[in-house]
Amino acid sequence: MIDLNIQIRLILFSFVFGILFKVFELKLDKYIHHKNTFYAIINSLTLIMFFTLIYFWNIEVIADGILHPYSIFLVILGYYLYKPIETFIKK
């Protein structure tokens, strides 16, 4: 069982990581959706592998490599809630 402190840090990190992934995806959009399909696939795979390595390295640091289903859910939630959060902050 994981301590409550570690669980809270894991939840916050996963949510923020989902938001950061969306930000980088928007910034690198011209490379991901390249005219040449080969470059688009290579760039997409590179981005996904880079962020996966960064995520699991941080999970190793935060929670000793213990991954819970809710952490993946929060990454996805952060990814999809980027736009509403951005519009809320701009107001």
C-alpha positions as CSV (number, residue, x, y, z in Angstrom):
1,M,0.0,0.0,0.0
2,I,1.3,3.5,-0.9
3,D,1.4,6.3,1.6
4,L,-1.2,9.0,1.1
5,N,1.5,11.6,0.5
6,I,2.9,9.6,-2.4
7,Q,-0.6,9.1,-3.8
8,I,-1.3,12.8,-3.8
9,R,2.0,13.6,-5.5
10,L,1.3,10.9,-8.1
11,I,-2.2,12.2,-8.8
12,L,-0.9,15.8,-9.2
13,F,2.0,14.8,-11.3
14,S,-0.1,12.6,-13.6
15,F,-2.7,15.4,-14.1
16,V,0.0,18.1,-14.8
17,F,1.8,15.7,-17.1
18,G,-1.3,15.2,-19.2
19,I,-1.6,19.0,-19.6
20,L,2.1,19.3,-20.5
21,F,1.8,16.5,-23.1
22,K,-1.1,18.4,-24.7
23,V,0.9,21.6,-24.7
24,F,3.9,20.0,-26.4
25,E,1.6,18.2,-28.9
26,L,0.1,21.6,-29.9
27,K,3.6,23.2,-30.1
28,L,5.0,20.3,-32.3
29,D,1.9,20.0,-34.4
30,K,3.6,20.9,-37.7
31,Y,6.1,18.1,-37.1
32,I,3.5,15.5,-36.1
33,H,1.3,16.3,-39.1
34,H,4.0,16.5,-41.7
35,K,3.2,16.3,-45.4
36,N,5.5,13.3,-45.7
37,T,3.8,10.3,-44.0
38,F,7.2,8.7,-43.1
39,Y,8.3,11.8,-41.2
40,A,4.9,12.2,-39.5
41,I,5.1,8.6,-38.2
42,I,8.7,9.0,-37.0
43,N,8.0,12.3,-35.3
44,S,4.9,10.9,-33.6
45,L,6.7,7.8,-32.4
46,T,9.6,9.9,-31.1
47,L,7.3,12.2,-29.2
48,I,5.4,9.3,-27.7
49,M,8.5,7.4,-26.7
50,F,10.1,10.5,-25.2
51,F,7.1,11.4,-23.1
52,T,6.6,7.8,-22.0
53,L,10.2,7.6,-20.8
54,I,9.9,10.9,-18.9
55,Y,6.6,9.8,-17.3
56,F,7.9,6.4,-16.1
57,W,11.2,7.9,-14.9
58,N,9.2,10.3,-12.8
59,I,6.9,7.6,-11.6
60,E,10.1,5.7,-10.5
61,V,11.2,8.8,-8.6
62,I,7.8,9.6,-7.0
63,A,6.3,6.2,-6.3
64,D,9.2,3.8,-6.6
65,G,7.8,2.6,-10.0
66,I,4.4,1.6,-8.7
67,L,1.8,2.5,-11.3
68,H,-1.9,2.7,-10.5
69,P,-4.8,2.7,-13.0
70,Y,-5.9,6.1,-11.7
71,S,-2.6,7.7,-12.7
72,I,-3.1,6.8,-16.3
73,F,-6.7,8.0,-16.1
74,L,-5.4,11.4,-14.7
75,V,-2.9,11.7,-17.6
76,I,-5.8,11.3,-20.0
77,L,-8.0,13.6,-18.0
78,G,-5.3,16.3,-18.0
79,Y,-4.8,15.9,-21.7
80,Y,-8.5,16.5,-22.4
81,L,-9.1,19.2,-19.8
82,Y,-6.3,21.4,-21.2
83,K,-8.6,23.5,-23.4
84,P,-11.2,24.3,-20.7
85,I,-8.4,25.1,-18.2
86,E,-6.7,27.4,-20.7
87,T,-10.0,29.3,-21.4
88,F,-10.6,29.6,-17.7
89,I,-7.2,31.0,-17.1
90,K,-7.5,33.5,-19.9
91,K,-10.7,35.0,-18.5
